[in-house]
Amino acid sequence: MYIADLEYAAPMPWPAEVDPDHVREATDRLIAHVAGRVDADGALREECQSRVLESALALSLMTRTGVGTAADPSPARDRLLDFLRAHQDTPDKLERVLATLAVARATGRTSAGDTELVAKLTEGVLGDAPGFISARRRMMVCAVLSVLGCPLPPEVLAAVADEVPSDPLHSWAAVQQASVTLILAAAAGVDNKVTAAALETLAATHPATTVWEGYALMHLLVLHGLAGFPGNEETVRAGLETLLRHQRADGGFPFVLEMHNWCTSTAGTALVAAGAPTELLRRMAGMLVDHQGGAPTRSLSRGATLTDGWSMSEIVAQNDVDDTSCALEFLQAIDPIAYGDSVRRGVAGLLAVQGADGGFPTYVAGASSEPCMTAAAICGLAPHPDTLAARQRALTFLTESQLEDGGFEPGWSRSRLHTIFRARLAACTAGPQDHHVARMAERIERTVLETQNEDGGWGMQPGDPSDDISTAYGLITLCYGTDHRPIGRALSWLLAHQNADGGYSGPPDMVGPRPFPYSFPILTDAPVLLAFGHVRSRIWDMASVLQGAN
């Protein structure tokens, strides 16, 4: 999200077809819309919206434990049923199937299932996930479909582990792995040292009294895993009651309970770029400094974790490269001297998890490096001359990770342009003499230009209808290109799609766990505001034209 200072590149000329006053007004309105949601302590607290995946698992758990029967009526179950019934006709095939399976099971109309359907859904999900998590994700999808009443393919039942895993894995993945192991083991009738270790891992999340790490999906998988083994009945019932305290107004359940740090840092970086008031930005920065390091709870990771960075929220212990990189960018943009101690600690935390290949993982040292996280880390480290060698290694990893079509493997977004725009900004940290990075940047610009839709926007994948988030990513990328002509069309698209309240909408792009999308409204507004900020920085004479946005 780095605002590059390209001394060797001339600013872009202003697109003749766009009224600069219209851009200034749109920027002012969006700043006000975002700033108005910042709390007095500087945090941007928004609710994660309900999702079918968690809601289907919650209804299945209620069915499994007998909650909502004539003997045990439950208004919460009735509201949840209404939520899922409303999603039985959704255009999203996976959501439609999950909702239908959960409702059918809850109302006693479940069938034997369809093994071919399970296989197709699993393959469809894996097609949107990075290759290095495919095996883990396959098992999770099969476990979810299993608790919804679908039969498991024989090869999945046969794949239940017979050795306790020891590979480097972050806390969330370790708990997910243990939960999935128990769900599949119960279906296969397996009870061994692996299931005993998995039960011990799940007990460490204290599911009866807390939604561990604020992760509602993982809490549900934990409860389903425990429910398959005798002696956990009271824990499962108590854990369900704990979850019900977080049911949303629409009757559904969210992916996570909160992402205050991530929402604050991403929105804050966009507000900086767009020229928001300094007092607001310092308030937001102070909140992030106060919550550096994450929640002081036991880590369940296998491997060296990122420490002294940032987690996605104050109730979450698991630090990650994405939150840390974005928080660093924000603090350094506000006042690198005043926040110097926090910045130094965050930089050290990032460098400690850099891989031998030069790339960065999301969570723990030794895990697979990812292009998107590597680009984020490069931008977070960019202001520090003593990180030059680490950044050069990271840039080499990034250039070697570029695909033939100019893009990169999926990161934490459904939009192909998410990793692309971050890689382009990372490329801005290299000097003009770095020809490998320059070629990567040229291929990025070419693929973005070639995939721009006729209406001026971009979709999440080439050929998809234009959406707000992808168009913002595309516009940011072109601000650092060589062809100014498509910029006016992209700006016109965004200006035409601003809501009456100054904000933006459209389909969410962020995914968790990959490749399942989740939605926080601010995560649509922030990329668009960031795009306006990059226009403000890179387009000729915009620093003066948009001065009124301050």
C-alpha positions as CSV (number, residue, x, y, z in Angstrom):
1,M,0.0,0.0,0.0
2,Y,3.2,2.0,-0.1
3,I,3.0,5.5,-1.6
4,A,6.1,5.4,-3.8
5,D,8.3,8.5,-4.2
6,L,9.6,7.8,-7.7
7,E,12.3,10.5,-8.2
8,Y,13.2,8.9,-11.5
9,A,9.6,8.8,-12.9
10,A,7.7,11.8,-14.1
11,P,4.2,12.2,-12.7
12,M,1.2,11.2,-14.9
13,P,-0.8,13.9,-16.7
14,W,-4.3,14.5,-15.5
15,P,-6.9,12.6,-17.6
16,A,-8.9,15.2,-19.6
17,E,-12.2,13.3,-19.3
18,V,-12.3,13.5,-15.5
19,D,-13.3,16.7,-13.6
20,P,-10.7,17.2,-10.8
21,D,-13.3,18.9,-8.6
22,H,-15.4,15.7,-8.9
23,V,-12.5,13.7,-7.6
24,R,-11.8,16.1,-4.8
25,E,-15.5,16.0,-3.7
26,A,-15.6,12.2,-3.9
27,T,-12.4,11.9,-1.9
28,D,-13.8,14.3,0.8
29,R,-17.0,12.3,1.0
30,L,-15.2,9.0,1.4
31,I,-12.8,10.4,4.0
32,A,-15.8,11.6,6.0
33,H,-17.5,8.3,5.6
34,V,-14.5,6.3,6.8
35,A,-13.4,8.8,9.6
36,G,-16.9,8.8,11.0
37,R,-16.6,5.2,11.9
38,V,-13.4,5.6,14.0
39,D,-14.0,5.3,17.7
40,A,-12.8,7.8,20.3
41,D,-9.8,5.6,21.1
42,G,-8.7,5.4,17.4
43,A,-10.0,1.9,16.7
44,L,-12.2,1.2,13.7
45,R,-14.5,-1.5,15.0
46,E,-16.8,-3.1,12.5
47,E,-18.8,-6.4,12.6
48,C,-17.9,-9.2,10.3
49,Q,-21.0,-10.0,8.4
50,S,-22.8,-13.4,8.7
51,R,-21.5,-16.2,6.4
52,V,-23.2,-19.4,5.2
53,L,-20.3,-21.6,6.1
54,E,-20.3,-20.9,9.8
55,S,-24.1,-20.7,9.9
56,A,-24.5,-24.1,8.3
57,L,-22.0,-25.6,10.8
58,A,-23.8,-23.9,13.7
59,L,-27.1,-25.3,12.6
60,S,-25.6,-28.7,12.2
61,L,-24.2,-28.6,15.7
62,M,-27.6,-27.6,17.1
63,T,-29.1,-30.6,15.3
64,R,-26.4,-32.9,16.5
65,T,-26.8,-31.8,20.1
66,G,-30.6,-31.7,20.1
67,V,-30.9,-27.9,20.6
68,G,-34.2,-26.6,19.1
69,T,-36.3,-29.8,19.6
70,A,-39.8,-29.7,21.1
71,A,-38.2,-30.6,24.4
72,D,-35.6,-27.9,24.0
73,P,-37.0,-25.0,21.9
74,S,-34.5,-22.4,20.7
75,P,-35.4,-18.9,19.2
76,A,-31.7,-18.7,18.1
77,R,-32.2,-21.9,16.0
78,D,-35.3,-20.5,14.4
79,R,-33.5,-17.3,13.4
80,L,-30.6,-19.4,12.1
81,L,-32.9,-21.5,10.0
82,D,-34.5,-18.4,8.5
83,F,-31.0,-17.1,7.6
84,L,-30.0,-20.3,5.9
85,R,-33.3,-20.8,4.1
86,A,-32.9,-17.3,2.6
87,H,-29.5,-18.5,1.1
88,Q,-30.8,-21.7,-0.5
89,D,-31.3,-19.8,-3.8
90,T,-28.0,-17.8,-3.6
91,P,-26.0,-17.6,-6.9
92,D,-23.0,-19.0,-5.1
93,K,-23.0,-22.8,-5.7
94,L,-21.1,-23.7,-2.6
95,E,-23.2,-21.5,-0.3
96,R,-26.3,-22.9,-1.9
97,V,-25.3,-26.5,-1.2
98,L,-24.1,-25.8,2.3
99,A,-27.3,-24.0,3.2
100,T,-29.5,-26.7,1.7
101,L,-27.6,-29.5,3.4
102,A,-27.8,-27.9,6.8
103,V,-31.5,-27.0,6.5
104,A,-32.4,-30.5,5.2
105,R,-30.5,-32.2,8.1
106,A,-32.1,-29.9,10.7
107,T,-35.6,-30.5,9.4
108,G,-35.2,-34.3,9.0
109,R,-35.2,-34.4,5.2
110,T,-31.5,-35.3,4.7
111,S,-30.6,-37.8,2.0
112,A,-27.7,-40.1,1.6
113,G,-25.8,-37.4,-0.1
114,D,-24.0,-37.3,-3.4
115,T,-20.3,-38.4,-3.5
116,E,-19.9,-36.9,-7.0
117,L,-21.2,-33.6,-5.7
118,V,-18.8,-33.6,-2.8
119,A,-15.9,-34.3,-5.2
120,K,-16.9,-31.4,-7.6
121,L,-17.3,-28.9,-4.7
122,T,-14.0,-29.9,-3.2
123,E,-12.2,-29.5,-6.6
124,G,-14.0,-26.1,-7.1
125,V,-12.8,-24.8,-3.8
126,L,-9.2,-26.0,-4.3
127,G,-9.1,-24.3,-7.6
128,D,-9.2,-21.0,-5.8
129,A,-6.5,-21.8,-3.2
130,P,-2.7,-21.7,-3.4
131,G,-1.1,-25.0,-4.2
132,F,0.8,-25.4,-0.9
133,I,-2.5,-25.5,1.2
134,S,-4.5,-27.7,-1.2
135,A,-4.1,-31.0,0.8
136,R,-5.1,-29.3,4.1
137,R,-8.0,-27.4,2.4
138,R,-9.3,-30.6,0.8
139,M,-9.5,-32.3,4.2
140,M,-11.2,-29.3,5.7
141,V,-13.9,-29.2,3.0
142,C,-14.5,-32.9,3.3
143,A,-14.9,-32.5,7.1
144,V,-17.4,-29.7,6.7
145,L,-19.4,-31.7,4.2
146,S,-19.2,-34.8,6.5
147,V,-20.8,-33.0,9.4
148,L,-23.5,-31.8,7.1
149,G,-24.4,-35.4,6.2
150,C,-22.4,-36.1,3.0
151,P,-20.6,-39.4,2.7
152,L,-16.8,-39.2,2.6
153,P,-14.9,-40.7,-0.3
154,P,-13.0,-43.9,0.6
155,E,-9.6,-42.2,-0.1
156,V,-10.4,-39.5,2.4
157,L,-11.3,-42.0,5.1
158,A,-8.1,-43.8,4.4
159,A,-6.1,-40.6,4.7
160,V,-6.6,-40.2,8.5
161,A,-3.2,-39.6,9.9
162,D,-1.4,-42.3,11.8
163,E,1.5,-40.1,12.9
164,V,1.2,-37.0,15.1
165,P,2.2,-34.1,12.8
166,S,5.2,-32.0,13.6
167,D,5.7,-29.7,10.6
168,P,5.8,-25.9,11.0
169,L,2.3,-24.6,11.3
170,H,0.7,-21.6,12.8
171,S,-1.9,-21.8,15.6
172,W,-5.0,-21.5,13.5
173,A,-3.8,-24.2,11.1
174,A,-2.8,-26.5,13.9
175,V,-6.2,-26.3,15.6
176,Q,-7.9,-26.7,12.2
177,Q,-5.8,-29.7,11.5
178,A,-6.6,-31.3,14.9
179,S,-10.4,-30.6,14.4
180,V,-10.5,-32.0,10.9
181,T,-8.5,-35.0,12.1
182,L,-11.1,-35.8,14.8
183,I,-14.1,-35.2,12.4
184,L,-12.6,-37.6,9.8
185,A,-11.4,-40.1,12.4
186,A,-14.9,-40.3,14.0
187,A,-16.3,-41.0,10.5
188,A,-13.7,-43.6,9.9
189,G,-14.0,-45.2,13.3
190,V,-10.3,-44.4,14.2
191,D,-9.1,-43.8,17.8
192,N,-5.3,-43.7,18.2
193,K,-2.4,-41.6,19.4
194,V,-3.1,-39.1,16.7
195,T,-6.7,-38.5,17.9
196,A,-5.4,-38.3,21.5
197,A,-3.0,-35.6,20.5
198,A,-5.7,-33.8,18.6
199,L,-8.1,-33.9,21.6
200,E,-5.3,-32.4,23.7
201,T,-4.8,-29.6,21.2
202,L,-8.5,-28.8,21.1
203,A,-8.8,-28.8,24.9
204,A,-6.1,-26.0,25.0
205,T,-8.6,-23.7,23.2
206,H,-11.0,-23.8,26.2
207,P,-14.0,-24.1,23.9
208,A,-16.6,-24.3,26.7
209,T,-16.0,-20.7,27.8
210,T,-14.4,-18.8,24.9
211,V,-14.4,-18.4,21.2
212,W,-10.7,-19.0,20.8
213,E,-8.9,-16.1,19.1
214,G,-12.3,-14.7,18.2
215,Y,-12.3,-17.3,15.4
216,A,-15.9,-18.5,15.1
217,L,-15.3,-20.9,12.3
218,M,-12.5,-22.6,14.2
219,H,-14.7,-22.7,17.3
220,L,-17.3,-24.6,15.4
221,L,-14.8,-27.0,13.9
222,V,-13.4,-27.7,17.4
223,L,-16.9,-28.4,18.8
224,H,-17.7,-30.8,15.9
225,G,-14.4,-32.5,16.4
226,L,-15.1,-33.0,20.1
227,A,-18.6,-34.1,19.5
228,G,-17.5,-37.3,17.7
229,F,-15.7,-38.6,20.8
230,P,-17.4,-39.7,24.0
231,G,-16.9,-37.7,27.2
232,N,-17.1,-34.2,25.5
233,E,-20.9,-33.7,25.6
234,E,-20.9,-31.0,28.3
235,T,-18.0,-29.1,26.7
236,V,-19.8,-29.2,23.3
237,R,-23.1,-27.9,24.8
238,A,-21.3,-25.2,26.8
239,G,-19.3,-24.2,23.7
240,L,-22.5,-23.9,21.7
241,E,-23.9,-21.6,24.3
242,T,-20.7,-19.5,24.2
243,L,-21.1,-19.2,20.4
244,L,-24.7,-18.2,20.6
245,R,-23.8,-15.0,22.4
246,H,-22.3,-13.8,19.1
247,Q,-25.2,-14.6,16.8
248,R,-25.8,-11.7,14.4
249,A,-29.0,-9.7,14.0
250,D,-29.8,-11.5,10.8
251,G,-29.7,-14.9,12.5
252,G,-26.4,-16.0,11.0
253,F,-22.8,-16.3,12.3
254,P,-19.6,-14.6,11.2
255,F,-16.2,-16.0,10.2
256,V,-14.5,-14.1,13.0
257,L,-15.8,-11.8,15.8
258,E,-13.5,-8.9,15.0
259,M,-10.6,-7.5,13.1
260,H,-10.0,-4.2,14.8
261,N,-6.2,-3.9,14.1
262,W,-6.5,-4.9,10.4
263,C,-9.5,-2.6,9.8
264,T,-7.8,0.3,11.6
265,S,-4.4,-0.1,9.8
266,T,-5.8,-0.6,6.3
267,A,-8.3,2.3,6.7
268,G,-5.6,4.4,8.3
269,T,-3.1,3.9,5.5
270,A,-5.8,4.9,3.0
271,L,-6.7,8.0,5.1
272,V,-3.0,9.0,5.1
273,A,-2.7,8.7,1.4
274,A,-5.9,10.7,0.8
275,G,-4.9,13.5,3.2
276,A,-7.1,13.0,6.2
277,P,-6.6,15.2,9.3
278,T,-3.5,14.5,11.4
279,E,-5.3,14.4,14.7
280,L,-7.5,11.5,13.5
281,L,-4.5,9.6,12.2
282,R,-2.5,10.0,15.4
283,R,-5.4,8.6,17.4
284,M,-5.6,5.6,15.1
285,A,-1.8,5.1,15.3
286,G,-1.9,5.2,19.1
287,M,-4.5,2.5,19.2
288,L,-2.2,0.2,17.1
289,V,0.8,0.9,19.3
290,D,-1.2,0.0,22.4
291,H,-2.1,-3.4,20.8
292,Q,1.3,-4.4,19.4
293,G,2.2,-8.0,20.1
294,G,-1.3,-9.4,20.2
295,A,-3.2,-11.0,23.0
296,P,-1.1,-12.5,25.8
297,T,-2.4,-16.1,25.4
298,R,-0.6,-19.4,24.8
299,S,0.5,-20.0,21.3
300,L,-0.4,-23.4,19.8
301,S,1.9,-22.9,16.8
302,R,4.5,-25.4,15.7
303,G,7.5,-23.4,14.7
304,A,8.9,-19.9,15.4
305,T,6.1,-17.4,15.4
306,L,6.2,-13.8,14.4
307,T,6.5,-11.8,17.6
308,D,6.3,-8.1,18.5
309,G,4.3,-7.5,15.4
310,W,0.5,-7.2,15.1
311,S,-2.4,-9.6,15.1
312,M,-5.7,-8.9,13.4
313,S,-7.3,-7.8,16.6
314,E,-6.5,-7.2,20.3
315,I,-8.1,-10.5,21.3
316,V,-5.9,-12.5,18.9
317,A,-2.5,-13.8,19.8
318,Q,-1.4,-15.0,16.3
319,N,0.8,-12.2,14.8
320,D,1.1,-12.2,11.0
321,V,3.1,-10.6,8.2
322,D,0.1,-8.8,6.7
323,D,-1.1,-7.0,9.8
324,T,2.5,-6.2,10.8
325,S,3.5,-4.8,7.4
326,C,0.4,-2.7,7.1
327,A,0.7,-1.4,10.7
328,L,4.4,-0.5,10.0
329,E,3.5,1.4,6.9
330,F,0.8,3.4,8.7
331,L,3.0,4.3,11.7
332,Q,6.0,5.2,9.5
333,A,3.7,7.5,7.4
334,I,2.4,9.3,10.5
335,D,5.6,9.8,12.6
336,P,8.5,7.3,12.3
337,I,10.3,9.1,15.2
338,A,7.4,9.2,17.7
339,Y,6.6,5.6,17.0
340,G,10.2,4.5,16.5
341,D,10.3,1.9,19.2
342,S,7.2,0.1,17.9
343,V,8.5,0.3,14.4
344,R,11.9,-1.2,15.3
345,R,10.2,-4.1,17.1
346,G,7.9,-4.7,14.2
347,V,10.7,-4.6,11.6
348,A,12.7,-7.1,13.7
349,G,9.6,-9.4,13.9
350,L,9.2,-9.4,10.1
351,L,12.9,-10.1,9.4
352,A,12.9,-13.0,11.8
353,V,10.3,-15.0,9.7
354,Q,11.9,-14.3,6.3
355,G,12.4,-17.6,4.5
356,A,15.6,-19.0,3.1
357,D,14.2,-18.4,-0.4
358,G,13.9,-14.7,0.4
359,G,10.1,-14.7,0.6
360,F,7.8,-14.2,3.6
361,P,5.1,-16.6,4.9
362,T,2.0,-15.3,6.5
363,Y,2.5,-16.6,10.0
364,V,5.5,-18.7,11.1
365,A,9.2,-19.1,10.0
366,G,9.7,-22.2,7.9
367,A,6.3,-22.1,6.3
368,S,5.8,-21.6,2.6
369,S,6.7,-18.1,1.3
370,E,3.9,-16.3,-0.4
371,P,4.2,-13.5,-3.1
372,C,1.5,-11.4,-1.5
373,M,3.0,-11.5,1.9
374,T,6.4,-10.9,0.5
375,A,5.2,-7.8,-1.4
376,A,3.6,-6.5,1.8
377,A,6.8,-7.1,3.8
378,I,8.9,-5.3,1.3
379,C,6.7,-2.2,1.5
380,G,6.7,-2.3,5.3
381,L,10.5,-2.6,5.4
382,A,11.2,0.0,2.6
383,P,12.0,3.0,4.8
384,H,14.8,1.2,6.5
385,P,18.2,1.3,4.7
386,D,19.6,-1.5,6.9
387,T,17.0,-3.9,5.5
388,L,18.2,-3.5,1.9
389,A,19.8,-6.9,1.6
390,A,16.6,-8.6,3.0
391,R,14.5,-6.6,0.6
392,Q,16.6,-7.5,-2.4
393,R,16.3,-11.2,-1.6
394,A,12.5,-10.7,-1.2
395,L,12.3,-8.9,-4.6
396,T,14.2,-11.8,-6.2
397,F,11.6,-14.2,-4.7
398,L,8.8,-12.0,-6.0
399,T,10.2,-11.8,-9.6
400,E,10.7,-15.6,-9.7
401,S,7.1,-16.1,-8.4
402,Q,5.5,-14.2,-11.2
403,L,3.3,-16.4,-13.5
404,E,3.4,-16.4,-17.3
405,D,0.2,-14.2,-17.4
406,G,1.9,-11.5,-15.3
407,G,0.0,-12.4,-12.1
408,F,0.8,-14.4,-9.1
409,E,-0.7,-17.4,-7.2
410,P,-3.8,-16.5,-5.1
411,G,-3.1,-14.7,-1.8
412,W,-5.7,-13.7,0.7
413,S,-8.0,-12.2,-1.8
414,R,-10.4,-13.5,-4.5
415,S,-9.2,-10.7,-6.7
416,R,-6.3,-11.5,-9.0
417,L,-5.3,-7.8,-8.8
418,H,-4.7,-7.8,-5.0
419,T,-1.3,-9.5,-5.2
420,I,-0.6,-7.7,-8.5
421,F,-1.1,-4.2,-7.1
422,R,1.0,-5.0,-4.0
423,A,3.8,-6.5,-6.1
424,R,3.8,-3.3,-8.3
425,L,4.2,-1.1,-5.2
426,A,6.9,-3.4,-3.9
427,A,8.7,-3.0,-7.3
428,C,8.7,0.8,-6.6
429,T,11.2,0.2,-3.8
430,A,13.8,-1.0,-6.3
431,G,16.1,1.3,-8.2
432,P,15.7,1.9,-12.0
433,Q,18.9,-0.2,-12.5
434,D,17.2,-3.4,-11.3
435,H,16.2,-4.8,-14.6
436,H,14.7,-8.0,-13.2
437,V,12.2,-6.0,-11.1
438,A,11.6,-3.6,-14.0
439,R,10.6,-6.6,-16.3
440,M,8.2,-7.8,-13.6
441,A,6.7,-4.4,-13.4
442,E,6.3,-4.2,-17.2
443,R,4.5,-7.6,-17.2
444,I,2.2,-6.4,-14.4
445,E,1.3,-3.3,-16.3
446,R,0.6,-5.2,-19.4
447,T,-1.7,-7.7,-17.8
448,V,-3.6,-5.0,-16.0
449,L,-4.1,-3.0,-19.2
450,E,-5.2,-6.1,-21.1
451,T,-7.8,-7.1,-18.5
452,Q,-9.4,-3.7,-18.0
453,N,-13.1,-4.0,-18.9
454,E,-14.9,-1.9,-21.5
455,D,-16.6,0.1,-18.8
456,G,-13.2,1.2,-17.3
457,G,-13.2,-1.1,-14.3
458,W,-11.8,-4.6,-13.4
459,G,-13.4,-7.7,-12.1
460,M,-11.9,-10.2,-9.7
461,Q,-10.8,-12.4,-12.5
462,P,-10.4,-11.5,-16.2
463,G,-13.9,-11.4,-17.8
464,D,-15.7,-10.9,-14.5
465,P,-18.0,-7.8,-14.1
466,S,-16.2,-4.8,-12.7
467,D,-16.3,-4.3,-9.0
468,D,-15.3,-1.6,-6.6
469,I,-12.3,-3.3,-4.9
470,S,-10.7,-4.8,-8.1
471,T,-11.1,-1.5,-9.9
472,A,-9.3,0.3,-7.0
473,Y,-6.5,-2.2,-7.2
474,G,-6.2,-1.8,-11.0
475,L,-6.2,2.0,-10.7
476,I,-3.4,2.0,-8.1
477,T,-1.3,-0.3,-10.3
478,L,-1.7,2.0,-13.3
479,C,-0.7,5.0,-11.3
480,Y,2.9,3.6,-11.4
481,G,2.8,2.5,-15.1
482,T,3.6,4.3,-18.3
483,D,0.2,4.7,-19.9
484,H,-2.0,7.3,-18.4
485,R,-5.0,6.9,-20.8
486,P,-6.8,4.0,-18.9
487,I,-6.5,5.9,-15.6
488,G,-9.3,8.3,-16.6
489,R,-11.7,5.4,-17.4
490,A,-10.9,3.7,-14.1
491,L,-11.5,6.9,-12.2
492,S,-14.8,7.5,-14.0
493,W,-16.0,4.1,-13.1
494,L,-15.2,4.7,-9.4
495,L,-16.8,8.1,-9.4
496,A,-20.0,6.7,-11.0
497,H,-20.3,3.9,-8.4
498,Q,-19.9,6.0,-5.2
499,N,-22.9,5.5,-2.8
500,A,-25.0,8.3,-1.5
501,D,-23.4,8.1,1.9
502,G,-19.9,8.5,0.3
503,G,-18.9,4.9,0.7
504,Y,-18.6,2.0,-1.7
505,S,-20.1,-1.5,-1.9
506,G,-19.9,-4.6,-4.1
507,P,-18.7,-8.1,-3.5
508,P,-16.0,-8.7,-0.8
509,D,-12.6,-9.9,-1.9
510,M,-10.8,-11.0,1.3
511,V,-10.8,-14.7,2.1
512,G,-10.3,-16.7,5.2
513,P,-9.6,-19.5,5.4
514,R,-8.6,-19.5,1.8
515,P,-10.6,-19.4,-0.5
516,F,-13.8,-18.6,1.5
517,P,-14.7,-14.9,1.3
518,Y,-15.8,-12.8,4.3
519,S,-17.1,-9.3,4.5
520,F,-16.3,-6.2,6.6
521,P,-17.8,-3.1,4.9
522,I,-14.7,-1.0,5.6
523,L,-12.6,-3.4,3.6
524,T,-14.4,-2.2,0.5
525,D,-14.1,1.5,1.3
526,A,-10.4,1.4,2.2
527,P,-9.0,0.2,-1.2
528,V,-11.0,2.8,-3.0
529,L,-9.8,5.6,-0.7
530,L,-6.3,4.3,-1.1
531,A,-6.7,4.5,-4.9
532,F,-7.8,8.1,-4.6
533,G,-4.7,8.7,-2.4
534,H,-2.4,7.2,-5.1
535,V,-4.0,9.3,-7.7
536,R,-3.4,12.3,-5.4
537,S,0.3,11.4,-5.2
538,R,1.1,10.4,-8.7
539,I,-1.1,12.4,-11.1
540,W,0.4,15.6,-12.3
541,D,-0.4,18.7,-10.1
542,M,-2.9,16.7,-8.0
543,A,-1.2,17.7,-4.7
544,S,-2.5,21.2,-5.3
545,V,-5.8,20.2,-7.0
546,L,-6.8,17.9,-4.2
547,Q,-5.5,20.2,-1.3
548,G,-9.1,20.6,-0.3
549,A,-9.2,16.9,0.7
550,N,-7.1,17.7,3.8
